[in-house]
Amino acid sequence: MASPEPDALKAEFERFDSDRNGTIDEDEFERLVRALGITLSAEHTHTAFLAIDVNGNGLIEFGEFASWWTRHAQPPR
């Protein structure tokens, strides 16, 4: 998938926030990055999740995800 614009990235994040609590857990994160065209091993998914979860609450908020996506995950333009 091409790098989504900010609104589209937020829409994708919300699509995978299955319980609609404004955060994604590790399983939701794995499905989200796969949908965005990133393939990670289980170990790399876990490592990325822990790195993205800046506040250490065991969940990723959109701001944390968007910051990571912008710095590390989006394909070059």
Secondary structure, DSSP 8 states (H G I E B T S, - for coil): -----HHHHHHHHHHH-TT-SSEE-HHHHHHHHHHTT----HHHHHHHHHHH-TT-SSSEEHHHHHHHIIIIIS---
